[in-house]
Amino acid sequence: MKIQNKTVSICDQIMGSGKTHNAIEKMKKSKKSFIYVTPFLTEVERILDNVPNTCDPKVTYSYDNKSEEYVTHYKRDNLLRMANQGLNLVTTHSLFTKLHKNDYKYFEKYDLILDEVLTPVKVLGMKLDDIKIAFNEGLLVLNEKTNEVSFTGDDYKGKFYSDLKQYCDTANVIFVNDRILAWAFPPEIFTSFNSVTVLTYLFEGSLLSNYFEYYNISYSVVKKSEEEEAYIKANINKLLSIYEGSCNIMGESPTAFSVNWMKKRNSQQFKRIKNTVANLVERKFKTTSANTGFTTFKEFESKLKGKGYSKGFIPVNERATNKYSNKETMIYLANRYQNPNVIDFFRYGSVTFDEDSWALSELLQWIWRGAIRQNKPMHLFIPCKRMRTLLYNWLEDYDELVLAA
């Protein structure tokens, strides 16, 4: 399917290069209506504080004299009402992804600024047997030409299919390979704006890049010059102290610290990992608990948090926030692989997903939550050899350019 869009510009520039600052200055001068979409409410507040005449769609209430009851106006309804008035808007990824396919008409005169890539595809956690039951009971209807499904049980009040109904309301749930249901952000919305600007880094490794390819949405990439990026990386190399030593032995396997690898660990093995990290923090890095951050997959947080760093958990998919910039030591106990069902979704559209590029992009975003974003020295422990090698390869790109200058 070819989607006709006007302009999608990817501002693909390394962290710390001033993307958000430049966007703020651009919005201050803009004479057109715009909507700024960011992952966090704290960033929404930052834009509201720094850019005049902006507003965010919150839940509001009004009194209905006829029914003599208060009526709730939800965020999406208020977003569309404000857009209909041409107001400058600031909102979150979460609300933006709740837009429906038919909402596109409200944004035809808007410039969209998307701070960091959103997650445009989600595999719905339903077993095939339950999907078949939904089809058999007439709750789901399949469009055999597009493989899109619609939820026809408008009067359905149960809980089991409530999440499915919510996703189908956006009118873009797809039955993939006769076995999984996947939700994709309606491309008609993404392509309806007057212009679209995405602020990110390593865009080609993101889900959004694959999504654009899946829907044939054209885009152009604007980057820093190779020389500018090389000097930034050279500075990073000076500030970043990556641990190399015997403690990395536990991460030699290509799948070490992945979800499946973690599931096979017993309590003694988790204890050894915790003790190793605790000893490094205390004796090697010598940072306080308050200045130490660590991550792993949420389901293993309680099994891996230990003495000297237990209160420093930072979600493995964290990005675009300054609230951890005091962390002088960062501990990365993860190995990122994409959900195979998501890969199957893209393969269904003849799109090849590059797991290493995606994993590197996710790793860099997490690392940049720490003190290095403030241009300060930072210790980094990544026992997983695969993830550590991806980082080293990225850092080593700068050498020849810097030496030749």
Wavefront OBJ file of the C-alpha trace (Angstrom):
o trace
v 0.000 0.000 0.000
v 1.426 3.372 -1.026
v 0.551 6.207 1.336
v 0.708 9.717 -0.102
v 2.471 12.029 2.319
v 3.808 15.559 2.064
v 7.053 15.860 4.008
v 8.596 13.526 6.597
v 11.970 14.788 7.762
v 14.129 12.708 10.103
v 16.458 14.848 12.213
v 18.884 11.988 12.874
v 21.506 13.529 15.134
v 23.557 12.192 18.004
v 22.405 12.728 21.575
v 23.553 16.037 22.994
v 23.605 17.811 19.620
v 20.757 20.165 20.534
v 17.783 18.639 18.678
v 15.199 19.535 21.322
v 16.661 23.006 21.934
v 16.527 23.760 18.207
v 12.941 22.486 18.030
v 11.931 24.789 20.893
v 13.447 27.784 19.132
v 11.681 26.799 15.908
v 8.309 26.516 17.659
v 8.766 29.935 19.268
v 9.067 31.483 15.813
v 6.458 29.358 14.057
v 3.426 31.060 12.550
v 1.775 27.721 11.739
v -0.151 25.400 14.022
v 1.997 22.616 15.444
v 1.751 19.597 17.711
v 4.791 18.462 19.702
v 4.707 14.798 20.819
v 7.131 13.546 23.478
v 7.422 10.346 25.555
v 7.045 11.954 29.002
v 4.757 14.310 30.895
v 7.861 16.032 32.317
v 8.905 16.941 28.775
v 5.370 18.158 28.063
v 5.751 20.544 31.008
v 9.163 21.636 29.734
v 7.728 22.631 26.353
v 4.739 24.368 27.952
v 7.137 26.391 30.142
v 9.444 27.354 27.270
v 7.136 27.870 24.294
v 4.398 30.541 24.564
v 0.820 29.844 23.471
v 0.986 26.068 23.809
v -1.482 23.816 25.597
v -1.922 20.155 26.434
v -5.205 18.223 26.317
v -6.061 17.118 29.844
v -9.150 15.356 31.137
v -11.852 17.957 31.861
v -15.347 17.903 33.294
v -18.492 19.906 32.512
v -21.909 19.971 34.082
v -24.852 18.884 31.908
v -27.964 20.743 32.984
v -30.285 18.292 31.222
v -28.962 15.162 32.893
v -27.878 17.090 35.985
v -24.614 15.149 35.923
v -20.983 15.913 35.293
v -19.702 14.805 31.883
v -16.112 13.610 31.455
v -14.199 14.896 28.421
v -11.250 12.570 27.850
v -7.829 13.584 26.549
v -8.352 12.369 22.989
v -11.651 14.261 22.699
v -9.994 17.426 23.997
v -7.030 16.947 21.664
v -9.353 16.817 18.651
v -11.408 19.769 19.905
v -8.252 21.873 20.333
v -6.923 20.762 16.937
v -10.202 21.835 15.358
v -9.483 25.310 16.773
v -5.933 25.338 15.390
v -4.279 25.589 18.840
v -0.606 24.723 19.357
v -0.543 21.381 21.145
v 1.883 19.419 23.306
v 1.119 15.835 24.221
v 2.610 12.392 24.897
v 3.337 9.398 22.698
v 0.723 7.497 24.704
v -2.124 9.825 23.774
v -0.923 10.293 20.201
v -1.040 6.533 19.534
v -4.671 6.447 20.675
v -5.751 8.468 17.637
v -8.126 6.736 15.227
v -7.756 6.403 11.491
v -10.528 8.947 10.903
v -8.906 11.565 13.154
v -6.457 12.543 10.397
v -8.772 15.286 9.058
v -8.095 17.443 12.133
v -4.364 17.751 11.420
v -4.093 18.625 7.741
v -2.786 22.140 8.524
v -0.537 21.068 11.405
v 3.227 20.571 11.593
v 4.054 17.495 13.670
v 7.262 17.417 15.731
v 7.831 13.944 17.149
v 10.438 13.870 19.905
v 11.936 10.377 19.712
v 10.431 7.507 17.773
v 7.213 6.037 19.106
v 6.292 2.351 19.073
v 4.149 2.049 15.940
v 3.554 -1.717 16.090
v 2.418 -3.947 18.941
v 1.663 -7.657 18.889
v -1.486 -8.338 20.903
v -0.975 -11.045 23.489
v -3.809 -13.335 22.434
v -3.538 -17.060 21.914
v -4.614 -18.417 18.528
v -7.434 -20.435 20.122
v -8.892 -17.265 21.649
v -8.596 -15.440 18.328
v -10.495 -18.263 16.609
v -13.240 -18.096 19.247
v -13.602 -14.338 18.635
v -13.991 -14.990 14.884
v -16.441 -17.861 15.446
v -18.588 -15.798 17.804
v -18.697 -12.913 15.349
v -16.830 -10.479 17.595
v -14.124 -10.149 14.943
v -14.603 -9.820 11.190
v -11.693 -10.237 8.757
v -11.203 -8.160 5.610
v -9.620 -10.815 3.394
v -8.116 -8.247 1.009
v -6.223 -6.225 3.628
v -6.188 -8.759 6.501
v -7.451 -5.971 8.784
v -9.921 -7.022 11.451
v -12.807 -5.072 12.921
v -14.488 -5.613 16.269
v -18.239 -5.887 15.775
v -19.276 -6.528 19.352
v -20.184 -2.926 20.140
v -22.345 -4.077 23.047
v -19.584 -6.310 24.441
v -19.160 -5.574 28.182
v -16.752 -8.346 29.162
v -13.127 -7.971 30.180
v -11.416 -10.707 28.164
v -11.644 -8.944 24.784
v -11.707 -5.373 26.148
v -8.077 -4.630 25.151
v -8.681 -6.060 21.688
v -11.763 -3.871 21.290
v -9.756 -0.788 22.293
v -7.063 -1.484 19.684
v -9.642 -2.231 16.989
v -11.264 1.143 17.703
v -8.230 2.772 16.057
v -9.126 0.757 12.923
v -5.728 -0.803 12.256
v -5.467 -4.318 13.710
v -4.043 -6.903 11.303
v -4.274 -10.709 11.328
v -0.745 -11.851 10.454
v 0.062 -15.274 8.997
v -3.249 -16.672 10.289
v -1.879 -16.833 13.832
v -1.279 -13.432 15.489
v -3.070 -10.104 15.831
v -0.892 -7.017 15.541
v -1.834 -3.371 16.003
v -0.170 -0.764 13.780
v -0.466 3.001 14.105
v -2.868 4.166 11.343
v -0.561 5.465 8.574
v -3.296 7.802 7.295
v -2.749 9.931 10.401
v 1.021 9.961 10.111
v 0.847 11.137 6.533
v -1.876 13.775 6.843
v 0.115 16.566 8.503
v 1.382 19.592 6.637
v 4.851 18.375 7.652
v 6.374 15.793 9.976
v 9.723 16.102 11.779
v 11.124 13.236 13.851
v 13.884 14.029 16.362
v 15.956 10.929 17.033
v 19.273 9.138 16.506
v 20.042 5.966 14.512
v 16.604 6.116 12.943
v 17.347 3.263 10.552
v 17.532 0.903 13.519
v 14.110 1.872 14.889
v 10.721 0.206 14.596
v 9.432 3.437 13.065
v 11.876 3.117 10.162
v 10.574 -0.388 9.438
v 7.001 0.853 9.797
v 7.630 3.563 7.197
v 9.040 0.941 4.834
v 6.094 -1.382 5.499
v 3.619 1.337 4.506
v 5.835 2.877 1.786
v 5.979 6.215 3.587
v 8.815 8.234 2.059
v 11.145 10.288 4.247
v 14.425 12.186 4.127
v 17.183 12.026 6.732
v 19.091 15.088 7.957
v 22.312 14.304 9.833
v 25.276 16.105 11.328
v 28.357 16.048 9.132
v 30.635 13.045 9.611
v 33.273 15.346 11.080
v 30.902 16.831 13.673
v 29.679 13.414 14.754
v 33.256 12.112 14.883
v 34.304 14.820 17.331
v 31.269 14.156 19.521
v 32.168 10.458 19.612
v 35.786 11.291 20.413
v 34.603 13.281 23.419
v 32.329 10.414 24.469
v 35.285 8.038 24.342
v 37.168 10.280 26.755
v 34.274 10.474 29.202
v 32.993 6.903 29.050
v 34.849 4.296 31.101
v 33.638 0.880 29.905
v 34.573 -1.961 32.250
v 36.858 -4.645 30.817
v 37.799 -7.504 33.084
v 36.990 -10.952 34.438
v 33.468 -9.956 35.507
v 32.472 -9.980 31.832
v 32.996 -13.744 31.550
v 29.373 -14.435 32.523
v 28.202 -12.590 29.387
v 30.229 -14.414 26.718
v 27.285 -16.314 25.211
v 25.515 -14.490 22.318
v 22.222 -14.843 24.226
v 23.608 -13.966 27.682
v 21.319 -11.588 29.608
v 18.486 -11.963 27.084
v 14.977 -12.702 28.392
v 15.163 -16.406 27.558
v 18.646 -16.683 29.084
v 17.399 -15.021 32.284
v 14.459 -17.394 32.540
v 16.899 -20.297 32.766
v 18.910 -18.843 35.663
v 18.399 -20.203 39.182
v 18.531 -18.285 42.460
v 22.219 -19.033 43.004
v 23.140 -17.733 39.568
v 21.161 -14.536 40.129
v 22.919 -14.145 43.472
v 26.352 -14.419 41.822
v 25.412 -11.707 39.304
v 24.187 -9.424 42.110
v 27.339 -9.959 44.150
v 29.515 -9.242 41.119
v 27.731 -5.955 40.445
v 27.780 -4.951 44.119
v 31.532 -5.556 44.350
v 32.203 -3.547 41.192
v 30.111 -0.617 42.385
v 31.798 -0.554 45.798
v 35.428 -1.359 44.931
v 35.937 -0.481 41.264
v 33.534 2.356 40.481
v 33.234 3.683 44.052
v 29.946 5.474 43.476
v 27.109 5.866 45.948
v 23.753 4.145 45.607
v 22.157 7.491 44.707
v 24.599 7.953 41.830
v 24.322 4.411 40.416
v 21.727 3.312 37.881
v 21.006 -0.190 36.643
v 18.628 -1.902 34.280
v 17.313 -5.272 33.298
v 13.987 -6.539 32.031
v 11.190 -5.593 34.419
v 10.313 -9.181 35.296
v 13.852 -9.756 36.627
v 14.333 -6.476 38.491
v 13.632 -7.964 41.934
v 16.008 -10.876 41.265
v 18.909 -8.672 40.170
v 18.761 -5.591 42.389
v 21.488 -5.701 45.014
v 23.440 -3.840 47.640
v 24.667 -0.418 46.592
v 22.451 -0.061 43.525
v 19.000 -1.524 44.328
v 17.210 1.843 44.293
v 18.702 2.931 40.975
v 16.490 0.961 38.584
v 15.975 2.640 35.194
v 13.580 0.908 32.738
v 15.450 -0.806 29.904
v 13.479 1.125 27.281
v 13.870 4.544 28.953
v 14.618 7.484 26.675
v 14.247 11.267 26.319
v 14.434 12.169 30.008
v 16.929 14.082 32.168
v 15.882 12.718 35.548
v 18.794 10.235 35.832
v 21.564 12.593 34.757
v 23.228 12.351 38.194
v 24.124 8.672 37.639
v 27.917 8.378 37.493
v 27.806 4.583 37.138
v 25.410 2.741 34.821
v 24.897 -1.051 34.965
v 23.313 -2.669 31.891
v 22.112 -6.213 32.627
v 20.242 -6.875 29.403
v 20.608 -8.213 25.872
v 17.994 -6.802 23.523
v 16.251 -8.959 20.943
v 13.012 -7.931 19.271
v 9.798 -9.898 19.797
v 9.817 -12.589 17.036
v 6.146 -11.851 16.335
v 7.005 -8.217 15.581
v 9.696 -9.405 13.177
v 7.086 -11.683 11.573
v 4.767 -8.690 11.161
v 7.396 -6.820 9.154
v 8.396 -9.942 7.244
v 4.724 -10.259 6.291
v 5.203 -6.914 4.493
v 8.554 -8.023 2.982
v 10.489 -5.762 5.363
v 13.756 -7.068 6.835
v 14.305 -6.126 10.468
v 17.902 -5.439 11.593
v 18.073 -6.595 15.223
v 21.622 -5.374 15.846
v 20.853 -1.829 14.670
v 17.737 -1.777 16.822
v 19.590 -3.159 19.862
v 22.374 -0.558 19.490
v 19.822 2.257 19.217
v 18.058 1.064 22.379
v 21.374 0.701 24.236
v 22.566 4.205 23.356
v 19.280 5.759 24.411
v 19.574 4.053 27.798
v 23.225 4.978 28.327
v 22.346 8.616 27.622
v 20.076 8.792 30.625
v 23.212 8.940 32.820
v 25.782 11.625 33.652
v 27.353 11.528 30.190
v 24.389 13.538 28.880
v 25.728 16.366 31.078
v 29.164 15.935 29.478
v 30.501 14.336 32.669
v 32.621 11.171 33.134
v 30.653 7.952 33.606
v 31.413 4.301 34.433
v 29.609 1.666 32.376
v 29.297 -2.066 33.039
v 27.834 -4.172 30.199
v 28.638 -7.837 30.887
v 26.816 -8.988 27.721
v 29.509 -9.344 25.036
v 27.057 -8.826 22.168
v 25.771 -5.489 23.480
v 29.241 -4.317 24.515
v 30.638 -5.146 21.064
v 27.841 -3.181 19.365
v 28.799 -0.173 21.486
v 32.526 -0.504 20.757
v 31.903 -0.773 17.021
v 29.795 2.381 17.120
v 32.439 4.301 19.088
v 35.299 3.216 16.842
v 33.663 4.790 13.785
v 35.167 8.152 14.658
v 38.893 7.259 14.704
v 39.991 7.868 11.104
v 38.046 11.114 10.692
v 39.413 12.631 13.889
v 42.987 11.599 13.091
v 42.756 12.950 9.547
v 41.454 16.381 10.620
l 1 2 3 4 5 6 7 8 9 10 11 12 13 14 15 16 17 18 19 20 21 22 23 24 25 26 27 28 29 30 31 32 33 34 35 36 37 38 39 40 41 42 43 44 45 46 47 48 49 50 51 52 53 54 55 56 57 58 59 60 61 62 63 64 65 66 67 68 69 70 71 72 73 74 75 76 77 78 79 80 81 82 83 84 85 86 87 88 89 90 91 92 93 94 95 96 97 98 99 100 101 102 103 104 105 106 107 108 109 110 111 112 113 114 115 116 117 118 119 120 121 122 123 124 125 126 127 128 129 130 131 132 133 134 135 136 137 138 139 140 141 142 143 144 145 146 147 148 149 150 151 152 153 154 155 156 157 158 159 160 161 162 163 164 165 166 167 168 169 170 171 172 173 174 175 176 177 178 179 180 181 182 183 184 185 186 187 188 189 190 191 192 193 194 195 196 197 198 199 200 201 202 203 204 205 206 207 208 209 210 211 212 213 214 215 216 217 218 219 220 221 222 223 224 225 226 227 228 229 230 231 232 233 234 235 236 237 238 239 240 241 242 243 244 245 246 247 248 249 250 251 252 253 254 255 256 257 258 259 260 261 262 263 264 265 266 267 268 269 270 271 272 273 274 275 276 277 278 279 280 281 282 283 284 285 286 287 288 289 290 291 292 293 294 295 296 297 298 299 300 301 302 303 304 305 306 307 308 309 310 311 312 313 314 315 316 317 318 319 320 321 322 323 324 325 326 327 328 329 330 331 332 333 334 335 336 337 338 339 340 341 342 343 344 345 346 347 348 349 350 351 352 353 354 355 356 357 358 359 360 361 362 363 364 365 366 367 368 369 370 371 372 373 374 375 376 377 378 379 380 381 382 383 384 385 386 387 388 389 390 391 392 393 394 395 396 397 398 399 400 401 402 403 404 405
